Amino acid sequence: MLRGTNLLSSDALVEVSLGGTAIKPEHVEAGTGFYEQKFAAAEIKPAMGQVTVKKVDDGVSWGSLHWQYLEDMAKVTPHEGTPLKLKKSLWVKQTTKKGQELVPVTGPIAVGDELVVRVELRTDRDMEFVHLKDQRGSGTEPVNVISQYKYQDGLAYYESTRDTASHFFIDYLPKGVYVFEYSTRVQLKGAYQSGIAEIQCMYAPEFNSHSASIAIEVK
């Protein structure tokens, strides 16, 4: 603090190039050096996936790179590249002589069925401040709409039911296997996707994962 150079005095921009083409920003935010560059769909080429970053002066720089694209939900496969792993499955709650039973969805279901969504989470290490988001199928509505804190199997979390997804906020996630379940009611006939379950550590976003989506047919 009292000696050496001022690491924050430089306002020189880090040089960025995509596929060998340098990015020349037109507008740079004063103080932060933030700028953005947008490309039309026709301008995007596979070679732009090769990104080069070069710092031209002394000091400290930091940043992140996100490659985002759109894909058909039915083609999304589970992500296995991080310590977090998610598996999503669908079950129908049926009333039998023995009481209520959960039967896995293997074919068409009917309007009015109680569809139970089960998300299995595996983690090989302890984590803090984790957000789990599970998308709901467009033809279903949640049975429980009250957001509340819950405690089960040694895990405390806050469950929040929103319009398109159910959210689970976990302050502390110990190493292990956990199962989250919630019920929805089938409202509409048709064929659609259940959506994927996504998870991310809020203070270490590189630890993230998602499940596959499941096709739902309602007759």
C-alpha positions in Angstrom: 0.0 0.0 0.0 2.9 2.4 0.8 5.5 1.4 -1.7 5.9 0.2 -5.3 3.8 1.1 -8.3 0.1 1.9 -8.4 -1.4 -1.3 -9.9 -4.7 0.5 -10.5 -3.4 3.6 -12.3 -3.3 2.1 -15.8 -6.4 2.5 -18.0 -4.9 0.6 -21.0 -7.3 -2.0 -22.4 -6.4 -5.7 -22.6 -6.1 -6.7 -26.3 -8.6 -9.3 -27.4 -8.8 -11.1 -30.7 -11.3 -13.6 -32.0 -10.0 -16.0 -34.6 -7.0 -13.8 -35.3 -9.1 -10.6 -35.7 -8.5 -7.9 -33.2 -11.6 -6.4 -31.4 -11.6 -2.6 -31.6 -14.3 -1.3 -29.2 -16.1 1.8 -30.1 -17.3 2.8 -26.6 -15.5 2.0 -23.4 -17.0 2.6 -20.0 -15.0 5.2 -18.0 -13.4 3.8 -14.8 -14.1 0.1 -15.4 -12.9 -0.3 -18.9 -16.0 -2.3 -19.7 -17.1 -2.7 -23.3 -19.1 -5.1 -25.4 -19.0 -6.3 -29.0 -22.1 -7.8 -30.7 -22.1 -9.9 -33.8 -25.0 -10.8 -36.1 -25.7 -14.5 -36.6 -24.3 -14.5 -40.1 -20.9 -13.0 -38.9 -20.3 -15.8 -36.4 -17.8 -18.4 -37.5 -16.3 -21.5 -35.8 -12.9 -19.9 -35.9 -14.1 -17.2 -33.4 -14.0 -19.9 -30.7 -10.2 -19.3 -30.6 -9.9 -16.3 -28.3 -6.6 -14.6 -27.5 -6.2 -12.2 -24.6 -3.0 -10.1 -24.2 -2.2 -7.6 -21.4 0.0 -4.8 -22.8 1.1 -3.1 -19.5 1.9 -3.8 -15.9 -0.9 -4.2 -13.3 -3.8 -6.5 -12.6 -6.5 -7.7 -14.9 -9.2 -10.2 -14.6 -12.2 -11.4 -16.6 -14.2 -14.4 -17.8 -15.3 -15.9 -21.1 -18.8 -17.2 -21.8 -19.7 -19.0 -25.0 -23.5 -19.1 -25.2 -25.6 -20.6 -27.9 -29.1 -22.0 -28.4 -30.0 -25.7 -28.9 -33.1 -27.8 -29.2 -34.0 -28.8 -25.6 -34.5 -32.4 -26.6 -30.9 -32.6 -27.7 -29.4 -31.4 -24.4 -27.4 -34.2 -22.7 -26.3 -34.2 -19.0 -23.1 -32.4 -18.2 -20.5 -34.6 -16.5 -17.5 -32.3 -16.4 -17.6 -30.9 -12.9 -17.9 -32.2 -9.3 -21.6 -31.6 -9.4 -23.9 -34.1 -11.2 -27.6 -33.9 -11.7 -30.1 -36.6 -12.8 -33.8 -35.7 -13.4 -36.6 -38.2 -13.5 -40.4 -38.1 -13.7 -42.9 -40.2 -11.7 -46.7 -40.4 -11.5 -48.4 -40.7 -8.2 -51.0 -43.4 -8.3 -53.5 -44.6 -5.6 -53.6 -48.3 -5.2 -55.0 -50.8 -2.6 -51.7 -50.4 -0.8 -51.9 -46.7 -0.8 -50.1 -44.1 -2.9 -47.3 -45.3 -5.0 -44.8 -43.6 -7.4 -44.6 -45.1 -10.8 -41.9 -44.0 -13.3 -43.1 -42.3 -16.4 -42.5 -44.7 -19.4 -45.2 -43.6 -21.7 -48.2 -41.2 -22.2 -49.8 -39.6 -19.1 -53.2 -38.0 -18.6 -54.5 -34.6 -17.8 -55.0 -34.4 -14.0 -52.2 -36.8 -13.1 -49.9 -35.7 -10.3 -46.5 -35.6 -11.8 -43.7 -35.9 -9.3 -40.3 -34.4 -10.4 -37.3 -36.0 -8.8 -33.8 -34.4 -9.1 -30.9 -36.4 -7.8 -27.8 -34.3 -6.9 -24.3 -35.7 -6.4 -21.3 -33.8 -5.2 -17.8 -35.1 -4.4 -16.8 -32.1 -2.1 -18.3 -29.6 0.3 -19.6 -26.4 -1.2 -21.2 -23.2 -0.1 -23.9 -21.0 -1.6 -25.3 -23.3 -4.3 -28.3 -22.5 -6.5 -30.3 -25.3 -8.0 -32.9 -24.4 -10.7 -35.3 -26.9 -12.1 -37.4 -25.9 -15.1 -41.0 -27.1 -15.3 -42.8 -28.5 -18.4 -45.1 -26.0 -20.1 -48.1 -28.2 -19.6 -47.8 -28.6 -15.8 -48.5 -26.4 -12.8 -46.9 -26.7 -9.3 -49.0 -28.2 -6.5 -47.1 -26.3 -3.7 -46.8 -22.6 -4.5 -45.6 -21.5 -1.1 -41.9 -20.6 -0.8 -40.3 -21.8 2.4 -37.2 -23.1 4.2 -36.9 -26.9 4.3 -34.7 -29.4 6.1 -34.4 -33.0 5.0 -31.7 -35.7 5.0 -29.3 -33.4 6.8 -29.6 -30.6 4.2 -31.2 -27.2 4.9 -32.3 -25.1 1.9 -34.8 -22.5 0.8 -37.3 -23.6 -1.9 -38.9 -20.9 -4.1 -41.6 -21.7 -6.6 -41.7 -19.3 -9.5 -43.6 -19.1 -12.8 -41.3 -21.3 -15.0 -39.1 -23.1 -12.5 -38.5 -24.2 -8.9 -35.4 -22.8 -7.2 -33.5 -24.3 -4.3 -31.0 -22.1 -2.5 -28.4 -24.0 -0.4 -26.1 -22.1 2.0 -24.0 -25.2 2.7 -23.8 -28.3 0.6 -21.9 -31.2 2.3 -20.3 -33.9 0.1 -22.9 -36.6 -0.7 -26.0 -37.6 -2.6 -29.3 -35.6 -2.2 -32.8 -36.0 -3.7 -35.2 -33.2 -4.3 -38.9 -33.9 -5.1 -41.9 -31.7 -5.7 -45.3 -32.4 -7.3 -46.9 -30.8 -10.3 -50.3 -31.3 -11.9 -50.7 -32.0 -15.6 -52.9 -29.4 -17.1 -52.8 -29.7 -20.9 -52.7 -32.3 -23.6 -49.8 -32.4 -26.0 -46.1 -33.2 -26.4 -43.5 -31.1 -24.7 -40.2 -31.2 -22.8 -39.8 -31.2 -19.0 -36.9 -28.8 -19.2 -33.5 -29.3 -17.6 -32.3 -28.9 -14.0 -29.3 -26.6 -13.6 -27.0 -26.1 -10.6 -24.1 -23.6 -10.0 -21.9 -22.6 -7.1 -22.5 -18.8 -6.8 -19.0 -17.8 -5.7 -17.3 -20.4 -7.9 -19.3 -20.4 -11.1 -17.0 -22.8 -12.8 -18.6 -25.5 -10.6 -21.9 -26.0 -12.5 -23.9 -28.8 -14.2 -27.2 -29.6 -15.7 -29.4 -32.6 -16.4 -31.0 -33.8 -19.6 -34.6 -32.9 -20.5 -37.4 -35.5 -20.6 -40.1 -35.7 -23.3 -43.6 -35.6 -21.9 -46.7 -36.9 -23.8 -50.1 -36.1 -22.5 -53.2 -37.8 -23.9 
